[in-house]
C-alpha cells in the first residue's frame, strides 16, 4: 500500500520536476561572474538543507540525555546514515567535512563572496532569530522567501512533512538538477572549480545511489498507510519544488544582463 502511495506521489510531481529541470538558469551560467552569483544565492539553500536534516534527526532519533529508544530502529538508521555523510563526509584529501563547509570552500576557491552566509551564521550564533539573521546578512528577497518556506515546514512539527520536503524537494531532485550545472563547467573553467565539481559529483553519487532511496524509504515508513499523511506529503513536496523554481527565478534575475 505504501508503495502505491509513493508511486502516486512521484507521478504527481513529474510536471513540476520537469519545469525545474527545464529552467533557463542552467543555460545562463556563462562566466565565472555568473557562477559566483549563483553560488552566493544557492549557499543558503545548502545551509537550510542541513537544518531540514537535523530537524528530521531530532524528530526520529533521541538527541537528549538520558538516552531512550525512540521510534523505529530502521528509521533511526536511515536518518543517521544520511547525517553521517552530509555532516561529516570527506573532502578530496580524505578529511572530514560537511557538505555545507565544502560548498563554502568551493565558493572561496572561485572568488565568490561568502560574507553574507557567514554573517547569517554569526547572527544566529549570537542569539538572533531567523528573521533577524536574514536581515543582518542582507540576503536577496528570493533567498529569504526560500529559507522562510523551509523553516515553516520545519516549524510545522510534522515529521512526514519535513521528510517529504527533504526527500522530494531536495534529495530526490538534486542529482538530475545538478547534472545540468555540471555538464559544461569543467570545459568552461578548467582548474578553477575543482572543489565545486567535487561537491557536485559527490552529491550526484551519494544522492542517486544512497540518500534518495533511503529518504524515500523514510517517507514510506513515516506515512505508512495513512492517506491523509500521503496527501500532505505530496502537497509539501510540490510546494518545495515550486519554491526551488522561484529561487532559480531570483538567481536568473540577479545575473548580469548579458546572461539573460
Rosetta blueprint (number, residue, H / E / L):
1 X L
2 X H
3 X H
4 X H
5 X H
6 X H
7 X H
8 X H
9 X H
10 X H
11 X H
12 X H
13 X H
14 X H
15 X H
16 X H
17 X H
18 X H
19 X H
20 X H
21 X H
22 X L
23 X L
24 X H
25 X H
26 X H
27 X H
28 X L
29 X L
30 X L
31 X L
32 X H
33 X H
34 X H
35 X H
36 X H
37 X H
38 X H
39 X H
40 X H
41 X H
42 X H
43 X H
44 X H
45 X H
46 X H
47 X H
48 X H
49 X H
50 X H
51 X H
52 X H
53 X H
54 X H
55 X H
56 X H
57 X H
58 X H
59 X H
60 X H
61 X L
62 X L
63 X L
64 X L
65 X L
66 X L
67 X L
68 X L
69 X L
70 X L
71 X L
72 X L
73 X H
74 X H
75 X H
76 X H
77 X H
78 X H
79 X H
80 X H
81 X H
82 X H
83 X H
84 X H
85 X H
86 X H
87 X H
88 X L
89 X E
90 X E
91 X L
92 X L
93 X L
94 X L
95 X L
96 X E
97 X E
98 X L
99 X H
100 X H
101 X H
102 X H
103 X H
104 X H
105 X H
106 X H
107 X H
108 X H
109 X H
110 X H
111 X L
112 X L
113 X L
114 X L
115 X H
116 X H
117 X H
118 X H
119 X H
120 X H
121 X H
122 X H
123 X H
124 X H
125 X H
126 X L
127 X L
128 X L
129 X L
130 X H
131 X H
132 X H
133 X H
134 X H
135 X H
136 X H
137 X H
138 X L
139 X L
140 X L
141 X H
142 X H
143 X H
144 X H
145 X H
146 X H
147 X H
148 X H
149 X H
150 X H
151 X H
152 X H
153 X H
154 X H
155 X H
156 X H
157 X L
158 X L
159 X H
160 X H
161 X H
162 X H
163 X H
164 X H
165 X H
166 X H
167 X H
168 X H
169 X H
170 X H
171 X H
172 X H
173 X H
174 X H
175 X H
176 X H
177 X H
178 X H
179 X H
180 X H
181 X H
182 X H
183 X H
184 X H
185 X H
186 X H
187 X H
188 X H
189 X L
190 X L
191 X L
192 X L
193 X L
194 X H
195 X H
196 X H
197 X H
198 X H
199 X H
200 X H
201 X H
202 X H
203 X H
204 X H
205 X H
206 X H
207 X H
208 X H
209 X H
210 X H
211 X H
212 X H
213 X H
214 X H
215 X H
216 X H
217 X H
218 X H
219 X H
220 X H
221 X H
222 X H
223 X H
224 X L
225 X L
226 X L
227 X H
228 X H
229 X H
230 X H
231 X H
232 X H
233 X H
234 X H
235 X H
236 X H
237 X H
238 X H
239 X H
240 X H
241 X H
242 X H
243 X H
244 X H
245 X H
246 X H
247 X H
248 X H
249 X H
250 X H
251 X H
252 X H
253 X H
254 X H
255 X L
256 X L
257 X H
258 X H
259 X H
260 X L
